[in-house]
Every structure is written in C-alpha cells, then in structure tokens.
C-alpha cells in the first residue's frame, strides 16, 4: 500500500526550522541553561518554539553528529559531557586555527568586514556594562566566526563549526571570572587593530594568545572548583572540636 505523498508546501518549511532549533540549543548550552548530562525535553522545547517535535528531533540528531549531544535508546538526547583533557585539546587546536585565520584574513579583509568586527566589539562593551554574560557570549562567538570567514579559506571555514560546537559545553566557564569579559574584549580590540593594519604576523600572534588566554581562564575555574570542594564545610569534622580536649 502506498503512503500519501508528503505535503510539498510543508516539507521545506519544516526542514528550515532545523538550523534555527540547532542554534537555539547551542545557545542554551553556551549560556548555561542546559548543562552536561541534562536531557533535552523535546516536547517542552517544541512548545516553547511553537513547532512540532519532528524538527526538534532532527536538530538533536544533527547536534549528536557534531559531538554536542549524545543519545540513549528509549531515553532521548542528552547534553554531552567532556573531559578536561578533551577541553584542553580543543583549546590548543583552536589556537592554531585562529592564528592561521588571522594571518590569512589580514591580507584580504574588507572594509565592510572590519566594520562588522568593530560593531561587535562595541556591542560587547555594552554587554559588559549591563552586565549581560549571555549576550556577550553570543557576540563573542560571532566575532570569532567572522574572523574565520574573513580568512576566505574554505577548509578552515568548514572545520570551524565542528570545533566550536563542542566548546559550547565548557567555554562559558572562563567568562564568569571577574574582569574576564573586559579582558577578552580588550584583546578583540588589539586583534582588530592588527587586521586593520594588514599585519598578518601580529594578528596571528594576538589571536593565538587570545585563545590560550581563554584556556588559562578555563583552568582557573577548575582550580577554583577544586579549592571549593576541598574547603571544609560547617559540619566538616575538621571544623569541630572534641569536647574531651
């Protein structure tokens, strides 16, 4: 028995939702609304976005393929958790990638692209004053993406989203440290200056340092977590004094 043909008017519209939903889930992970190990509630997300569950499930499958989600049989999709080593390895790869992007972009970046980067930096300054870490995080990602696009290297542009997606799982941690958003945006301004001056060597060096500075901030959050866990609580035996003393 033949099944009814799909409605041609609905299929493209449904498919067009998938990238939008994918970006929304990435945003939720990046801003901490969804954390490692959290189950994606497809029904709730579909209701929130005013769509059916089908596109949500397709977006989750796409995110699983790039390593942002994992699936469990009969349980659905979960935000993937990454090890510290995986996170540090990704930072090192990104440092090299962005160094290359900066060197290539400096020689060919257009006035329009420079203006776009400048506008993003201004918007990040406003987010810092707010303060609004969620907005800063989104703008920061876009700044990095536009630098990669300005390199005009197709393979580098193709590789970038695969690396960046996994970074949503932990990268925001470094931005919560006091003063880190301001420091990060000051680095953006120095990078923009080097690109304006067509200084490929300087842009490459600054971008590599920028990514490695993010790695250092990430490591600091791990040290802070360890210190908090090791600190005795009020009911810790190390805080109590024996009555026999």
C-alpha positions as CSV (number, residue, x, y, z in Angstrom):
1,X,0.0,0.0,0.0
2,X,1.4,3.4,-1.0
3,X,1.7,6.0,1.7
4,X,0.3,9.5,0.9
5,X,2.9,11.8,-0.5
6,X,4.4,14.4,1.8
7,X,2.8,17.9,1.5
8,X,5.3,19.8,-0.7
9,X,4.3,23.1,0.9
10,X,5.1,21.9,4.4
11,X,8.3,19.8,4.0
12,X,10.7,22.7,3.1
13,X,9.2,24.8,5.9
14,X,9.7,22.1,8.5
15,X,13.3,21.5,7.3
16,X,14.0,25.2,7.5
17,X,13.3,25.1,11.3
18,X,16.1,22.6,12.0
19,X,19.1,25.0,11.8
20,X,17.2,27.6,13.9
21,X,16.5,25.0,16.6
22,X,20.0,23.7,16.4
23,X,21.3,27.3,17.1
24,X,18.9,27.7,19.9
25,X,20.0,24.5,21.6
26,X,23.6,25.6,21.1
27,X,22.8,29.0,22.7
28,X,21.1,27.3,25.7
29,X,24.2,25.1,26.3
30,X,26.6,28.0,25.8
31,X,24.7,30.2,28.3
32,X,24.4,27.5,30.9
33,X,20.6,26.9,30.5
34,X,21.5,23.3,29.6
35,X,24.4,21.7,31.3
36,X,26.4,18.5,30.8
37,X,24.2,15.4,31.3
38,X,20.9,17.3,31.0
39,X,18.2,15.6,29.0
40,X,16.7,17.5,26.1
41,X,13.0,17.8,26.7
42,X,11.8,17.7,23.1
43,X,8.1,18.4,23.9
44,X,8.9,21.4,26.1
45,X,11.3,22.9,23.6
46,X,8.8,22.3,20.7
47,X,6.1,24.0,22.7
48,X,8.4,26.9,23.6
49,X,9.3,27.5,20.0
50,X,5.8,26.9,18.7
51,X,6.6,24.0,16.4
52,X,6.2,20.2,16.2
53,X,8.6,17.7,17.8
54,X,9.9,16.5,14.4
55,X,12.3,19.4,13.7
56,X,13.5,19.4,17.3
57,X,14.4,15.7,17.0
58,X,16.2,16.4,13.6
59,X,18.2,19.2,15.2
60,X,19.2,16.9,18.1
61,X,20.4,14.3,15.6
62,X,22.5,17.0,13.8
63,X,24.0,18.1,17.2
64,X,24.8,14.5,18.1
65,X,26.8,14.1,14.8
66,X,29.0,17.1,15.7
67,X,29.5,15.9,19.3
68,X,27.3,18.3,21.2
69,X,24.6,15.8,22.3
70,X,24.5,12.1,22.9
71,X,21.6,9.7,22.6
72,X,20.4,6.8,24.8
73,X,18.0,4.2,23.5
74,X,14.4,4.9,24.6
75,X,15.6,7.9,26.7
76,X,16.3,10.6,24.1
77,X,19.1,13.1,23.8
78,X,21.4,14.4,26.5
79,X,24.0,17.2,26.6
80,X,27.4,15.6,26.2
81,X,29.9,15.9,29.0
82,X,33.6,16.4,28.0
83,X,36.7,15.6,30.0
84,X,39.2,18.2,31.0
85,X,41.7,16.7,28.5
86,X,39.2,17.0,25.7
87,X,38.6,20.6,26.5
88,X,42.3,21.5,26.7
89,X,43.0,19.7,23.4
90,X,40.3,21.7,21.7
91,X,41.8,25.0,23.0
92,X,45.2,24.0,21.6
93,X,43.6,23.2,18.2
94,X,41.7,26.4,18.2
95,X,44.8,28.4,18.9
96,X,46.5,27.1,15.8
97,X,43.3,27.5,13.7
98,X,42.8,31.1,14.7
99,X,46.4,32.0,14.3
100,X,46.1,30.8,10.7
101,X,42.8,32.6,10.2
102,X,44.3,35.9,11.4
103,X,47.3,35.6,9.2
104,X,45.2,34.9,6.1
105,X,42.5,37.5,7.0
106,X,44.9,40.4,7.5
107,X,45.9,40.3,3.8
108,X,42.4,40.3,2.4
109,X,39.9,41.6,4.9
110,X,37.5,44.1,3.5
111,X,36.3,47.4,5.0
112,X,32.9,46.0,5.4
113,X,34.2,43.1,7.4
114,X,36.4,45.4,9.6
115,X,33.3,47.5,10.3
116,X,31.3,44.4,11.3
117,X,34.0,43.4,13.8
118,X,34.1,46.9,15.2
119,X,30.3,46.9,15.7
120,X,30.5,43.5,17.5
121,X,33.2,44.9,19.8
122,X,31.0,47.9,20.6
123,X,28.1,45.7,21.3
124,X,30.3,43.5,23.6
125,X,31.3,46.7,25.5
126,X,27.6,47.4,26.1
127,X,27.1,43.8,27.3
128,X,29.9,44.2,29.7
129,X,28.4,47.4,31.2
130,X,25.0,45.7,31.5
131,X,26.4,43.2,32.7
132,X,25.0,40.5,30.4
133,X,27.1,37.5,30.0
134,X,24.6,35.6,27.8
135,X,24.7,38.4,25.2
136,X,28.4,38.8,25.5
137,X,28.9,35.1,24.9
138,X,26.8,35.2,21.7
139,X,28.6,38.2,20.3
140,X,32.0,36.8,21.2
141,X,31.2,33.6,19.2
142,X,30.1,35.8,16.3
143,X,33.3,37.8,16.4
144,X,35.4,34.6,16.2
145,X,33.2,33.3,13.4
146,X,33.6,36.5,11.3
147,X,37.4,36.4,11.7
148,X,37.4,32.8,10.3
149,X,35.1,33.8,7.4
150,X,37.4,36.8,6.6
151,X,40.3,34.3,6.1
152,X,38.4,33.1,2.9
153,X,39.9,29.6,3.4
154,X,37.1,27.1,2.6
155,X,38.6,24.2,4.6
156,X,39.2,26.3,7.6
157,X,35.6,27.7,7.5
158,X,34.3,24.1,7.1
159,X,36.3,22.9,10.1
160,X,35.5,25.8,12.4
161,X,31.8,24.9,13.3
162,X,32.8,21.3,14.2
163,X,35.3,22.6,16.8
164,X,33.2,25.5,18.0
165,X,30.2,23.3,18.8
166,X,32.0,21.2,21.4
167,X,33.3,24.4,23.0
168,X,29.8,25.4,24.0
169,X,30.0,22.6,26.6
170,X,32.6,24.4,28.7
171,X,33.8,27.7,27.2
172,X,31.4,30.0,29.1
173,X,33.1,29.0,32.4
174,X,36.0,31.3,31.8
175,X,33.8,34.3,31.2
176,X,32.3,34.2,34.6
177,X,35.6,35.1,36.3
178,X,35.8,38.8,37.5
179,X,37.1,41.1,34.7
180,X,37.4,38.3,32.2
181,X,34.8,39.8,29.7
182,X,36.6,43.1,29.7
183,X,40.0,41.5,29.3
184,X,38.7,39.4,26.4
185,X,37.2,42.4,24.6
186,X,40.4,44.4,25.0
187,X,42.1,41.5,23.2
188,X,39.5,41.7,20.5
189,X,40.4,45.4,20.0
190,X,44.1,44.6,19.6
191,X,43.2,41.9,17.1
192,X,41.1,44.4,15.1
193,X,43.9,46.9,15.1
194,X,46.3,44.3,13.6
195,X,43.8,43.3,11.0
196,X,43.3,47.0,10.0
197,X,47.0,47.4,9.6
198,X,47.2,44.2,7.4
199,X,49.7,42.9,10.0
200,X,49.3,39.1,9.4
201,X,52.1,38.1,11.8
202,X,50.7,40.4,14.6
203,X,47.1,39.2,14.0
204,X,48.1,35.6,14.1
205,X,50.1,36.1,17.3
206,X,47.3,38.0,19.0
207,X,44.6,35.5,18.1
208,X,46.7,32.6,19.2
209,X,47.4,34.3,22.6
210,X,43.7,35.2,22.8
211,X,42.6,31.6,22.6
212,X,45.3,30.4,25.0
213,X,44.2,33.1,27.5
214,X,40.8,31.5,27.3
215,X,42.4,28.2,28.1
216,X,44.2,29.7,31.1
217,X,40.9,31.1,32.4
218,X,39.2,27.7,32.0
219,X,42.0,26.1,34.0
220,X,41.5,28.8,36.7
221,X,37.8,27.8,37.0
222,X,38.9,24.2,37.6
223,X,41.3,25.2,40.3
224,X,38.6,27.3,41.9
225,X,36.2,24.3,41.9
226,X,38.9,22.1,43.4
227,X,39.5,24.7,46.2
228,X,35.8,24.9,46.9
229,X,35.4,21.2,47.1
230,X,38.4,20.9,49.4
231,X,37.3,23.7,51.8
232,X,35.8,22.2,55.0
233,X,32.1,23.0,55.4
234,X,30.5,24.0,58.7
235,X,29.7,20.4,59.6
236,X,33.0,19.0,58.4
237,X,34.8,17.0,61.2
238,X,37.9,19.2,60.7
239,X,35.9,22.2,61.9
240,X,34.6,20.5,65.1
241,X,36.4,20.4,68.3
242,X,36.3,17.4,70.6
243,X,34.7,18.1,73.9
244,X,37.4,15.9,75.5
245,X,40.1,18.4,74.6
